[in-house]
C-alpha cells in the first residue's frame, strides 16, 4: 500500500516538473516576484529536484529516506509560497506550469500539499524495502532527466533573470569616437548617422524610415555608412531610392563603430547623444 502511495506522489512530482520545464521562463519570472529578480535562477534547480524526487519515488529507491526528503521539500516550498501569498500578494503557485487550471487557489494549494505529506507519512513511520535500480530503470531515468534539462534550457532563455540590464547611454564627444575619422561634423548642426550593410534585411527594412529623417527635417543632415560591397550595392540602388548620402567603408572600420547592423547614431553639437541598434524607428514617433 505504501508503495502505491509513493508512486502517486512520485507521479505528481514528475508531472509537475515536466510541465514547468515546458515553460521554465514563466516559472522563473514567477519566482522573481518573491523579492529579488535573481531568485528566478533557482527555477531550473527546483524543476530538476522535483523530477529526480519523482523518479526515485516511482522506482522505490530508499523509500523511507526519500519520503523524509520529499516531505521536507514540500514543507519548504509551502512556507515560501505562504510568504509570497502574505507578503507579495502572489496567488499563482506555478506548480503545474502552463496548465493554469491545475494551479489552484492558495488554500487549495496548501490542502494539496498537506495531502501529499499525509501520503508520505506511512513511508516515514515504517522502514520500507528498497529496490535496486535495474539497467532499464537507469536508462529511463537518464532519458527523462536529459529531456527535462533540454526543455529547461530551451524555455528558460526568456526569463527576466537572464536578461542583461540595459545600460543608459552616456554621450560621447565625436573626438573620442571612431566616427570622427569617417564623417565631418559641425558644432551647430544635428546629424543622423546610419551604419548598415547592403545585404542586411533589417537594414533594408529601415531605409524608408531613414529617408524620413530628411523628408521631415528631423535633423540637418543624414549620412549613411555602408560596408563596401560592389555587387550588392548595385542591387541596392536598383531597388531603393535614398535621399541621403552614403559613404562606403571597410568591414574593419564598421566593426570599430558598430557591433551589430543596423546601428544608428544621433549627433548633436559634435557629441553622440544616442546610439540605437536594430531597425530604425520613424522620426515621427521620436520628435513629433
VENKADA-V183563 format. One record per backbone hydrogen bond with DSSP energy under -1.0 kcal/mol. NH is the residue of the N-H (numbers start at 1). CO is the residue of the C=O. E is the energy in kcal/mol with one decimal. If there is no record, write none. Layout:
nh:NH co:CO e:E
nh:NH co:CO e:E
This chain:
nh:5 co:1 e:-2.0
nh:6 co:2 e:-2.3
nh:7 co:3 e:-2.0
nh:8 co:4 e:-2.1
nh:9 co:5 e:-2.2
nh:10 co:6 e:-2.9
nh:11 co:7 e:-2.3
nh:12 co:8 e:-2.0
nh:13 co:9 e:-2.5
nh:14 co:10 e:-2.6
nh:15 co:11 e:-2.6
nh:16 co:12 e:-2.6
nh:17 co:13 e:-2.6
nh:18 co:14 e:-2.4
nh:19 co:15 e:-2.5
nh:20 co:16 e:-2.0
nh:21 co:17 e:-2.1
nh:22 co:18 e:-1.1
nh:23 co:20 e:-1.1
nh:25 co:155 e:-1.1
nh:27 co:23 e:-1.5
nh:28 co:24 e:-2.6
nh:29 co:25 e:-2.6
nh:30 co:26 e:-2.0
nh:31 co:27 e:-2.2
nh:32 co:28 e:-1.9
nh:33 co:30 e:-1.1
nh:34 co:31 e:-1.8
nh:39 co:36 e:-1.6
nh:40 co:37 e:-1.7
nh:41 co:38 e:-2.1
nh:42 co:39 e:-1.6
nh:43 co:40 e:-1.8
nh:46 co:42 e:-2.4
nh:47 co:43 e:-2.4
nh:48 co:44 e:-2.5
nh:49 co:45 e:-2.6
nh:50 co:46 e:-2.3
nh:51 co:47 e:-2.1
nh:52 co:48 e:-2.5
nh:53 co:49 e:-2.7
nh:54 co:50 e:-2.5
nh:55 co:51 e:-2.5
nh:56 co:52 e:-2.4
nh:57 co:53 e:-2.2
nh:58 co:54 e:-2.2
nh:59 co:55 e:-2.3
nh:60 co:57 e:-1.0
nh:61 co:56 e:-2.4
nh:66 co:62 e:-2.8
nh:67 co:63 e:-2.3
nh:68 co:64 e:-2.1
nh:69 co:65 e:-2.4
nh:70 co:66 e:-2.9
nh:71 co:67 e:-2.3
nh:72 co:68 e:-2.3
nh:73 co:69 e:-2.2
nh:74 co:70 e:-2.6
nh:75 co:71 e:-2.4
nh:76 co:72 e:-2.3
nh:77 co:73 e:-2.5
nh:78 co:74 e:-1.9
nh:79 co:75 e:-2.1
nh:80 co:76 e:-2.2
nh:81 co:77 e:-2.4
nh:82 co:78 e:-2.3
nh:83 co:79 e:-2.1
nh:84 co:80 e:-2.0
nh:85 co:81 e:-2.5
nh:86 co:82 e:-2.5
nh:87 co:83 e:-3.1
nh:88 co:84 e:-1.2
nh:90 co:84 e:-2.2
nh:97 co:94 e:-1.2
nh:99 co:96 e:-1.8
nh:100 co:98 e:-2.0
nh:102 co:99 e:-1.9
nh:104 co:102 e:-1.6
nh:109 co:105 e:-2.1
nh:110 co:106 e:-2.3
nh:111 co:107 e:-1.9
nh:112 co:108 e:-2.8
nh:113 co:109 e:-2.4
nh:114 co:110 e:-2.1
nh:115 co:111 e:-2.3
nh:116 co:112 e:-2.1
nh:117 co:113 e:-2.2
nh:118 co:114 e:-2.3
nh:119 co:115 e:-2.2
nh:120 co:116 e:-1.0
nh:121 co:117 e:-1.2
nh:124 co:120 e:-1.3
nh:125 co:121 e:-2.4
nh:126 co:122 e:-1.9
nh:131 co:60 e:-2.4
nh:138 co:134 e:-2.4
nh:139 co:135 e:-2.6
nh:140 co:136 e:-2.5
nh:141 co:137 e:-2.5
nh:142 co:138 e:-2.5
nh:143 co:139 e:-2.6
nh:144 co:140 e:-2.3
nh:145 co:141 e:-2.7
nh:146 co:142 e:-2.6
nh:147 co:143 e:-2.3
nh:148 co:144 e:-2.5
nh:149 co:145 e:-2.4
nh:150 co:146 e:-2.4
nh:151 co:147 e:-2.6
nh:152 co:148 e:-2.7
nh:153 co:149 e:-2.5
nh:154 co:150 e:-2.4
nh:155 co:151 e:-2.5
nh:156 co:152 e:-1.8
nh:159 co:156 e:-2.2
nh:162 co:159 e:-1.5
nh:163 co:160 e:-1.4
nh:172 co:272 e:-1.9
nh:174 co:270 e:-2.5
nh:176 co:173 e:-1.9
nh:177 co:174 e:-1.7
nh:180 co:177 e:-1.6
nh:181 co:178 e:-1.3
nh:182 co:179 e:-1.9
nh:183 co:179 e:-2.0
nh:189 co:186 e:-1.6
nh:191 co:267 e:-2.9
nh:192 co:221 e:-2.3
nh:193 co:265 e:-2.8
nh:194 co:223 e:-2.9
nh:195 co:263 e:-3.0
nh:196 co:225 e:-2.8
nh:200 co:197 e:-1.1
nh:204 co:200 e:-2.6
nh:205 co:201 e:-2.1
nh:206 co:203 e:-1.2
nh:210 co:206 e:-2.2
nh:211 co:207 e:-2.6
nh:212 co:208 e:-1.2
nh:213 co:210 e:-1.0
nh:214 co:211 e:-1.2
nh:215 co:211 e:-2.3
nh:216 co:212 e:-3.0
nh:217 co:214 e:-1.2
nh:218 co:213 e:-1.5
nh:219 co:213 e:-1.1
nh:220 co:190 e:-1.3
nh:221 co:190 e:-1.4
nh:223 co:192 e:-2.6
nh:224 co:245 e:-3.2
nh:225 co:194 e:-3.0
nh:226 co:247 e:-2.3
nh:227 co:196 e:-1.3
nh:228 co:249 e:-2.6
nh:233 co:229 e:-2.4
nh:234 co:230 e:-1.8
nh:235 co:231 e:-1.3
nh:236 co:232 e:-2.4
nh:237 co:233 e:-2.4
nh:238 co:234 e:-1.2
nh:239 co:235 e:-1.6
nh:240 co:236 e:-2.7
nh:247 co:224 e:-3.1
nh:249 co:226 e:-3.0
nh:254 co:250 e:-2.1
nh:255 co:251 e:-2.3
nh:256 co:252 e:-1.2
nh:258 co:254 e:-2.4
nh:263 co:195 e:-1.9
nh:264 co:276 e:-2.8
nh:265 co:193 e:-2.6
nh:266 co:274 e:-2.1
nh:267 co:191 e:-2.8
nh:268 co:271 e:-3.0
nh:269 co:189 e:-1.2
nh:272 co:172 e:-3.5
nh:273 co:266 e:-2.4
nh:274 co:266 e:-1.1
nh:276 co:264 e:-2.5
nh:278 co:262 e:-2.9
nh:285 co:282 e:-1.8
nh:286 co:283 e:-1.3
nh:287 co:283 e:-3.1
